[in-house]
């Protein structure tokens, strides 16, 4: 059996493009990194609308089971909704580390959104405006499935994470994340009884691995994984 696999899970309505920078960085560090594309994502809107949160949970579970045939330990890395799916699978024995990136518990930072759109309109900053307009048109059915997953995950967090995972959890987020309010990071930290590691970055957007803080985020993540893996291995002897 190999020691550790790293599984990256992308966000709601996204695809591998939002996590490829991270995946390739991990590979350059000689880490066994994998990613999956969730059902209905990266296709047309009809396929997205027909997918359910149960499909997404099953996607992640099937990949973890596949990795368990070859690896003893698994680090689950969830971006945005992928963080919710990570929490849902955190009960598995093989999952002994989780990294939650821009994971939504509290949705939307409206002061940031209003500022960005108004500033974009007055300054005619098309890049800033397009960033928001590209996210419109999400199927209503898909949004409902996301909200069901969010509700289910909040219930799981209230019932408690497994004790050994609390110190082996890393939370990463940009403070200026417009989609996931920064209060989410605090909520997740409290769910670990204050034992998780947290890295908050100035500025940025929701797309942590596509923006200005991506280099800091990936290096902080690797440092965490290496340090915690060493501690886990030492504790095993």
Backbone torsions as a table, in degrees:
resi	resn	phi	psi	omega
1	UNK	NA	137.2	173.6
2	UNK	-78.6	163.2	-172.2
3	UNK	-77.2	-60.7	-169.5
4	UNK	-141.0	136.3	170.5
5	UNK	-114.8	147.8	176.8
6	UNK	-113.9	120.6	-178.5
7	UNK	-110.4	120.4	-179.5
8	UNK	-103.0	132.0	-178.4
9	UNK	-120.3	122.5	-176.6
10	UNK	-77.4	-177.9	-172.4
11	UNK	-98.5	-178.9	-178.3
12	UNK	-65.9	123.5	178.5
13	UNK	76.8	0.5	-178.5
14	UNK	-100.2	-161.7	174.9
15	UNK	-159.1	-163.9	-174.6
16	UNK	-65.1	-18.2	-177.2
17	UNK	-61.0	-30.5	-177.0
18	UNK	-80.9	-8.0	179.6
19	UNK	-127.3	3.2	-177.4
20	UNK	-65.4	-34.4	177.7
21	UNK	-58.8	-45.2	178.4
22	UNK	-64.5	-48.1	-178.7
23	UNK	-56.1	-47.4	-178.4
24	UNK	-68.6	-34.2	176.7
25	UNK	-64.2	-44.8	179.1
26	UNK	-62.4	-39.5	177.8
27	UNK	-62.8	-38.4	178.6
28	UNK	-67.2	-20.5	176.2
29	UNK	-89.3	13.3	179.4
30	UNK	62.2	32.8	175.7
31	UNK	-100.2	146.8	-178.8
32	UNK	-84.8	90.1	-174.4
33	UNK	-101.8	137.9	179.2
34	UNK	-134.7	155.4	173.8
35	UNK	-140.9	159.5	176.3
36	UNK	-129.5	154.4	172.0
37	UNK	-102.8	123.3	-177.2
38	UNK	-71.7	150.1	-179.1
39	UNK	-52.4	131.7	176.9
40	UNK	83.9	-7.8	-178.7
41	UNK	-92.9	148.5	179.9
42	UNK	73.2	11.9	178.6
43	UNK	-118.9	-150.1	178.7
44	UNK	-89.8	171.3	-175.8
45	UNK	-64.8	-31.0	179.8
46	UNK	-65.0	-43.6	178.4
47	UNK	-64.1	-38.3	179.3
48	UNK	-65.7	-42.4	-177.9
49	UNK	-66.5	-27.9	-177.6
50	UNK	-84.5	-16.0	-179.1
51	UNK	-75.6	150.6	179.0
52	UNK	-121.8	164.0	178.1
53	UNK	-64.0	-26.3	176.4
54	UNK	-67.2	-36.2	174.6
55	UNK	-60.4	-44.4	-176.9
56	UNK	-67.9	-39.8	175.9
57	UNK	-62.2	-41.3	-179.9
58	UNK	-66.4	-38.4	177.3
59	UNK	-56.2	-47.6	-177.2
60	UNK	-69.2	-43.5	-179.0
61	UNK	-61.8	-43.5	-179.9
62	UNK	-61.7	-40.2	179.8
63	UNK	-68.1	-39.8	178.3
64	UNK	-63.2	-44.1	178.5
65	UNK	-60.4	-39.9	177.1
66	UNK	-62.1	-45.3	-179.3
67	UNK	-68.0	-31.5	-179.7
68	UNK	-64.3	-19.5	177.5
69	UNK	-72.3	-18.2	-174.8
70	UNK	-122.7	-22.9	-174.5
71	UNK	-123.3	143.2	179.3
72	UNK	-80.5	-36.8	-177.0
73	UNK	-124.5	147.8	179.3
74	UNK	-132.4	130.4	170.3
75	UNK	-101.0	117.5	177.5
76	UNK	-93.7	126.8	-179.6
77	UNK	-118.8	111.0	-177.2
78	UNK	-111.5	126.0	174.3
79	UNK	-98.7	129.1	178.1
80	UNK	55.1	-122.4	179.0
81	UNK	-59.0	-26.4	176.7
82	UNK	-59.1	-27.2	175.4
83	UNK	-68.0	-37.5	176.6
84	UNK	-63.9	-42.5	178.4
85	UNK	-66.0	-35.3	175.9
86	UNK	-61.7	-46.3	179.1
87	UNK	-60.8	-38.7	-179.8
88	UNK	-63.2	-29.3	-178.6
89	UNK	-101.3	6.3	-174.3
90	UNK	-72.5	-8.6	178.5
91	UNK	-76.7	-16.8	-176.7
92	UNK	-65.2	140.7	-177.1
93	UNK	-60.2	-38.1	-176.6
94	UNK	-69.3	-24.7	-178.1
95	UNK	-85.1	99.8	-177.4
96	UNK	-113.0	2.5	173.5
97	UNK	-143.6	140.6	171.5
98	UNK	-134.4	144.0	176.5
99	UNK	-124.4	119.5	-176.3
100	UNK	-107.6	113.5	-173.6
101	UNK	-111.9	115.8	178.8
102	UNK	52.9	41.4	-174.0
103	UNK	-80.9	123.0	-172.8
104	UNK	-81.7	114.5	167.2
105	UNK	-109.9	-48.5	171.9
106	UNK	-104.6	122.0	-174.3
107	UNK	-89.5	139.6	169.0
108	UNK	66.9	129.4	172.6
109	UNK	-106.4	89.1	-170.7
110	UNK	-62.5	-37.7	175.8
111	UNK	-57.9	-39.0	177.7
112	UNK	-65.7	-45.0	-178.9
113	UNK	-62.1	-47.3	-179.0
114	UNK	-62.6	-42.5	179.9
115	UNK	-62.9	-47.2	-176.8
116	UNK	-61.6	-44.8	-177.4
117	UNK	-69.2	-44.2	179.8
118	UNK	-65.2	-42.0	178.5
119	UNK	-64.4	-39.1	179.1
120	UNK	-65.2	-38.1	179.4
121	UNK	-68.5	-45.4	-177.7
122	UNK	-70.9	-34.2	-178.3
123	UNK	-94.7	-3.1	-177.4
124	UNK	56.2	39.8	178.5
125	UNK	-83.1	92.3	-175.5
126	UNK	-64.8	-33.4	-179.5
127	UNK	-63.2	-43.3	-179.8
128	UNK	-65.8	-43.0	-179.4
129	UNK	-68.4	-41.6	-179.7
130	UNK	-62.1	-31.8	178.8
131	UNK	-57.1	-37.7	-179.8
132	UNK	-83.9	-42.4	-174.4
133	UNK	-68.9	-25.4	178.2
134	UNK	-66.5	-21.7	-177.8
135	UNK	-89.7	-3.2	179.7
136	UNK	-79.5	162.5	177.4
137	UNK	86.6	13.0	177.6
138	UNK	-68.9	131.3	-179.2
139	UNK	-56.8	136.4	-178.4
140	UNK	-60.5	-39.2	180.0
141	UNK	-60.9	-39.7	179.2
142	UNK	-65.7	-39.0	178.3
143	UNK	-62.1	-39.7	178.0
144	UNK	-62.7	-39.6	179.0
145	UNK	-64.7	-38.8	176.5
146	UNK	-62.0	-45.3	-178.4
147	UNK	-64.9	-34.0	175.4
148	UNK	-64.1	-43.1	178.7
149	UNK	-64.5	-41.4	179.0
150	UNK	-61.5	-45.2	179.4
151	UNK	-62.2	-43.9	179.2
152	UNK	-61.8	-39.7	-178.5
153	UNK	-70.2	-39.0	176.3
154	UNK	-60.3	-39.9	178.0
155	UNK	-63.9	-40.5	179.5
156	UNK	-65.7	-39.9	179.4
157	UNK	-65.6	-37.3	179.3
158	UNK	-67.5	-31.9	178.6
159	UNK	-77.7	-17.8	172.7
160	UNK	109.5	141.0	173.0
161	UNK	-83.3	158.6	175.5
162	UNK	-65.7	140.5	-167.9
163	UNK	-56.7	-44.2	-175.5
164	UNK	-68.7	-15.0	-178.7
165	UNK	-86.0	-20.7	-173.1
166	UNK	-61.0	-39.2	179.0
167	UNK	-85.3	-6.8	-179.0
168	UNK	-112.4	36.6	179.1
169	UNK	-122.6	131.9	177.4
170	UNK	-117.4	134.1	179.2
171	UNK	-116.3	123.5	-179.7
172	UNK	-122.4	135.4	177.3
173	UNK	-164.1	146.2	170.1
174	UNK	-80.7	137.5	180.0
175	UNK	-65.6	-26.4	-176.8
176	UNK	-99.5	22.4	176.7
177	UNK	-59.6	121.2	-176.6
178	UNK	-83.9	-23.4	-175.4
179	UNK	-93.6	-44.8	178.2
180	UNK	-106.3	111.2	-179.7
181	UNK	-61.5	142.4	-176.6
182	UNK	-61.5	-18.3	175.2
183	UNK	-61.5	-21.6	179.0
184	UNK	-61.1	-40.8	-179.4
185	UNK	-62.1	-40.0	178.7
186	UNK	-66.7	-40.0	177.6
187	UNK	-59.8	-46.0	-179.2
188	UNK	-65.8	-40.2	178.5
189	UNK	-62.4	-42.7	178.4
190	UNK	-65.5	-31.3	179.2
191	UNK	-67.7	-18.1	176.3
192	UNK	-94.7	11.2	-174.9
193	UNK	60.0	31.5	178.2
194	UNK	74.1	17.2	-177.2
195	UNK	-97.6	-15.5	-179.0
196	UNK	-72.9	159.5	174.1
197	UNK	-93.0	140.7	-176.6
198	UNK	-129.6	136.3	173.5
199	UNK	-129.9	114.2	177.2
200	UNK	-110.8	133.9	-175.4
201	UNK	-113.9	140.8	178.0
202	UNK	-67.5	144.2	176.0
203	UNK	70.6	-147.8	177.1
204	UNK	79.0	-178.3	176.5
205	UNK	-133.3	-171.3	178.1
206	UNK	-63.4	-35.1	-176.6
207	UNK	-77.4	82.1	-173.4
208	UNK	-58.9	-37.0	-174.0
209	UNK	-99.2	15.3	175.3
210	UNK	-122.6	-3.2	-172.3
211	UNK	-115.8	-159.8	-169.2
212	UNK	-67.2	-23.0	-176.5
213	UNK	-104.3	12.4	-174.1
214	UNK	-63.0	-36.8	-178.8
215	UNK	-66.7	-42.8	178.2
216	UNK	-64.6	-40.2	-177.6
217	UNK	-64.0	-45.1	-177.1
218	UNK	-71.5	-35.5	178.7
219	UNK	-71.1	-38.7	175.8
220	UNK	-62.0	-39.2	-179.2
221	UNK	-65.9	-46.0	179.9
222	UNK	-62.8	-43.1	178.3
223	UNK	-58.2	-42.9	-179.9
224	UNK	-64.1	-48.9	-177.1
225	UNK	-61.7	-43.7	-179.2
226	UNK	-65.3	-46.2	-178.9
227	UNK	-63.5	-47.3	-178.1
228	UNK	-70.3	-34.2	177.8
229	UNK	-64.3	-40.4	178.0
230	UNK	-62.5	-42.0	179.4
231	UNK	-65.4	-40.3	179.0
232	UNK	-65.8	-40.3	179.6
233	UNK	-66.8	-37.7	179.2
234	UNK	-66.5	-38.5	-178.6
235	UNK	-68.7	-21.9	-178.7
236	UNK	-75.3	-15.3	-177.9
237	UNK	-105.3	NA	NA
